[in-house]
Amino acid sequence: MLAAKADGTKLPPYIIFKGKRASNLPKISGCLVVCSPNGWMTRELCVDWIKKTFTSLTTNKSLLVWDTYATHQTNEVAKELLQRNALQKFIPGGCTGILQPPDVSWNKPFKGMGIRSFTS
């Protein structure tokens, strides 16, 4: 998960490795490192990301704009954002590459770094 504030400040990368044992995860400076059985973002991890990143933001209202991935649209995620005075808006399917430039400029090179899955 890569995100930034509107002023361009990047939030710490949230890296999800495939695996079951969080105790064996590598330490990566400046990054939040977690695991899930299949290496995908889960509802629980999404809530964890909000808790860990939105605590560093101001208490002013904020807007989170992200894609329509099912995990993002859960009641638990919406509740967690509301507790932090944040609204969320979803980018329509097929428009992420157009309406969310970081998806193209950050995610593609990040995913192409050749980081291998963490298995346990």
C-alpha positions, 0 to 999 in steps of 0.5 A: 500500500503506497499513499501520500498526502495532498501536499506530496508527503509520502506515507510509510509504505505498507508491505504485505508479504505472503506467509503466516508468521509475522515474527519472521518478517524482514525489517525494512527501514521506514516501512510497515511490514506485515503478512497475510496468508496469500499476500493480499490486503485483507479487511483486518490489514486495511484497518491496521493500515488506517490505524498506523498511518492516520495517527500521523495525520492531522485531526482536520477532516481528510479525504481518502481517494482509492480504488474499489477493491472490496476490502476498501469498501467494508463497514469496518474500514468505513468506521475506522476512517470516520473515527479519524474524521476521514471521508472516503471516495472511490475511483470508478473501475477502469479509471485508476490509472487515469484518476490516481497517478500514483498508481502508475508512477509509484506502484508499477516500479515498486512492484517491479523491484523483484521483491520475492514473496516471504513464505513460512 
